[in-house]
Amino acid sequence: MVRRVVDAVLAAQVLADDTRFDRMGNEATMFVRLDLADGTAVQRCWHVEAEVLAGHLEAPPALAETLAP
């Protein structure tokens, strides 16, 4: 599962600044958090319906297929 999430994020397209906020609207966010083996962690917001990750990446369908509740 982790490999699929990492591959999906690495495949994400970067959204232009002038379109990304229009897509997100007022949607509530979820968070994707990865706890790494070295003790560090990375957490980013995910707008599921808008398919936007971390405010500037177009989350591919594979991310939703793997993580969506």
C-alpha positions as semicolon CSV with decimal commas, in nm:
position;residue;x (nm);y (nm);z (nm)
1;M;0,000;0,000;0,000
2;V;0,278;0,247;0,087
3;R;0,444;0,188;-0,249
4;R;0,117;0,268;-0,431
5;V;0,077;0,592;-0,234
6;V;0,435;0,701;-0,302
7;D;0,404;0,618;-0,673
8;A;0,075;0,811;-0,695
9;V;0,225;1,120;-0,532
10;L;0,536;1,108;-0,748
11;A;0,314;1,086;-1,058
12;A;0,108;1,392;-0,959
13;Q;0,092;1,693;-1,188
14;V;0,170;2,037;-1,042
15;L;-0,131;2,268;-1,067
16;A;-0,105;2,627;-1,185
17;D;-0,154;2,882;-0,907
18;D;-0,447;3,042;-1,088
19;T;-0,655;2,721;-1,095
20;R;-0,580;2,529;-0,780
21;F;-0,780;2,742;-0,535
22;D;-1,086;2,737;-0,762
23;R;-1,081;2,358;-0,754
24;M;-1,054;2,333;-0,375
25;G;-1,340;2,565;-0,279
26;N;-1,450;2,523;0,083
27;E;-1,408;2,147;0,095
28;A;-1,294;2,001;0,426
29;T;-0,956;1,833;0,404
30;M;-0,815;1,501;0,509
31;F;-0,449;1,453;0,591
32;V;-0,198;1,207;0,452
33;R;0,078;1,132;0,703
34;L;0,381;0,913;0,648
35;D;0,589;0,813;0,951
36;L;0,934;0,727;0,821
37;A;1,180;0,469;0,951
38;D;1,426;0,739;1,059
39;G;1,172;0,880;1,305
40;T;1,065;1,176;1,092
41;A;0,714;1,227;0,955
42;V;0,557;1,408;0,663
43;Q;0,196;1,529;0,665
44;R;0,008;1,700;0,383
45;C;-0,353;1,811;0,336
46;W;-0,562;1,630;0,078
47;H;-0,876;1,775;-0,077
48;V;-1,035;1,446;-0,182
49;E;-1,323;1,575;-0,396
50;A;-1,108;1,839;-0,569
51;E;-0,826;1,584;-0,616
52;V;-0,568;1,829;-0,478
53;L;-0,282;1,723;-0,252
54;A;-0,070;1,965;-0,049
55;G;-0,238;2,262;-0,216
56;H;-0,055;2,231;-0,548
57;L;-0,052;1,871;-0,671
58;E;-0,323;1,708;-0,876
59;A;-0,378;1,384;-0,688
60;P;-0,412;1,098;-0,936
61;P;-0,703;0,852;-0,901
62;A;-0,464;0,589;-0,762
63;L;-0,428;0,796;-0,445
64;A;-0,802;0,799;-0,383
65;E;-0,832;0,432;-0,473
66;T;-0,568;0,345;-0,215
67;L;-0,655;0,583;0,070
68;A;-1,017;0,695;0,043
69;P;-1,238;0,590;0,334
